[in-house]
Amino acid sequence: MACKKVNVILLVSMLVVVMASVEMAEAGTCYNDCMIQCMPIKYATRPQCESQCDQAYPPPTTIKPPHHRRPAEVNIREEAALLYNSSGHNNHGFSAKYVPFSPDPASVDPFESYSLDEVVYRSQSGGLLDVQHDMEALKKFDGEYWKNLFDSRVGRTTWPYGSGVWSKKEWVLPEIDSDHIVNHLRRMKNPRPIVGVGCASTGDTSAALSAYCAAAGIPAIVFLPANRISVAQLVQPIANGAVVLSLDTDFDGCMRLIREVTAELPIYLANSLNSLRLEGQKTAAVEILQQFDWEVPDWVIVPGGNLGNIFAFYKGFYMCKELGLVDRIPRLVCAQAANANPLYLHYKSGWSDFKPITASTTFASAIQIGDPVSIERAVFALKNSNGIVEEATEEELMDATAQADLTGMFTCPHTGVALVALAKLRKSGVIGPTDRTIVVSTAHGLKFTQSKVDYHRADIQDMVCRHANPPVEVKADFGSVMDALKKKLPSFGHK
Ligand SMILES: Cc1ncc(COP(=O)(O)O)c(C=O)c1O
């Protein structure tokens, strides 16, 4: 892109519905003196655990000797169970619960809370919920400790810490058993046993959910807006055996229907109305910091539709600051397609009354949402991170996508929206020339080949397609090929 000094990191999105659980496989027995014996040296940082050899807070670790190799006859989960049993059942006092979400915590009933095992999406007043962690318990360990712990899990296969989400398990869903990480859903407290997981989707949630459910042997039910998602998006849930309902409505219509259906049937909702989902998503923020050796970027730009991601990123960064891993949080930018820009309009109005809109068609189809579920969460995240909202027209986003591809990436239109925000903010000087900026890339370009093909054919109505690079049709003879090459490669032609 135009701003060369801006670092761009592209993170591929993941569905992080947290339906599962883990227990720690603790190695240590006390955090103080004997810690040095049972922990790698790098963990010998100043413990914040005040007590004398407090058994309740041994260092949570799954660290294994670097050359440990699981015996062939033991599977990864059996090994985790062995470690877990040998260490005794101890969850270090970490816990989390649902509480009503509110920008002003003083305004909510301090006694309203729900267990994360409950199937609950709304507070008593009908508002959103949030997952509240016992921060005091987490604070018994210092920032160095958490950084070392998370870093130690990267690239390993120790169940269940090998994944991006579960490597941060203590901050996600601390109280669950590793054996239930896949089928925890079946144990949730609901008057009727859960029979499956459902979502409304613009394509990507459904794909990830279907893959997860297929692996876990849980039925997946997905509601998709007919003719509004790409073939590559549609085919994923189909291939993974989900029940796919293609509905003659937009995403907002699908969302309304899945909410009605999940209120009637024991189907667990995987959309971000379910605030547990955001707990997994927030781990992407921790990963960003990890990838930058815990140096805080100045900006993080996220394409936004239903607005769960922007809040999740905020929450991840916020927890890293609160728990001493970093000393500040980045400024957040939410980037919207101009054809589906209710948050942008709200921002431009000075956060006065929010008005849902009917979103128009956009190539960034996953964010074609006019009535975002997480609007209040997004406003909170942006206000508390000194954030900004930007928008991108169809032409701008397609040009940005094509321009980024010219650097060797293969971006999706949503990433294009975020790149436009970067370019605009850079041009206006809001993002400085040496600011470190992260652009979150939320989908793979291969899911959007049709729009790319149309762009490179310059076959999009009312669009110049500045970076179109159509294949040259050439007769299959030497002379024609040479002529074509000379035309295309002028320096070659001059020789
Ligand atoms: C590819 C892609 N980009 C961006 C988003 C936006 O995330 P959110 O809806 O949480 O704002 C989504 C959401 O599903 C998505 O699938």
The ligand as an SDF file (V2000), in Angstrom:
LIG
                    3D

 16 16  0  0  0  0  0  0  0  0999 V2000
  -14.7310  -12.2100    6.5850 C   0  0  0  0  0  0  0  0  0  0  0  0
  -15.2960  -11.3930    7.6850 C   0  0  0  0  0  0  0  0  0  0  0  0
  -14.8440  -10.1600    7.8660 N   0  0  0  0  0  0  0  0  0  0  0  0
  -15.3070   -9.3680    8.8230 C   0  0  0  0  0  0  0  0  0  0  0  0
  -16.2940   -9.8070    9.6760 C   0  0  0  0  0  0  0  0  0  0  0  0
  -16.7860   -8.8290   10.6860 C   0  0  0  0  0  0  0  0  0  0  0  0
  -16.8220   -9.2270   11.9960 O   0  0  0  0  0  0  0  0  0  0  0  0
  -17.9860   -8.6930   12.9040 P   0  0  0  0  0  0  0  0  0  0  0  0
  -19.2660   -9.1880   12.2690 O   0  0  0  0  0  0  0  0  0  0  0  0
  -17.7260   -9.2670   14.2270 O   0  0  0  0  0  0  0  0  0  0  0  0
  -17.9290   -7.2010   12.8650 O   0  0  0  0  0  0  0  0  0  0  0  0
  -16.8060  -11.0880    9.5340 C   0  0  0  0  0  0  0  0  0  0  0  0
  -17.8400  -11.6050   10.4270 C   0  0  0  0  0  0  0  0  0  0  0  0
  -18.3520  -12.6650   10.3050 O   0  0  0  0  0  0  0  0  0  0  0  0
  -16.2980  -11.9090    8.5070 C   0  0  0  0  0  0  0  0  0  0  0  0
  -16.7650  -13.1370    8.2840 O   0  0  0  0  0  0  0  0  0  0  0  0
  1  2  1  0
  2  3  1  0
  2 15  2  0
  3  4  2  0
  4  5  1  0
  5  6  1  0
  5 12  2  0
  6  7  1  0
  7  8  1  0
  8  9  2  0
  8 10  1  0
  8 11  1  0
 12 13  1  0
 12 15  1  0
 13 14  2  0
 15 16  1  0
M  END
$$$$
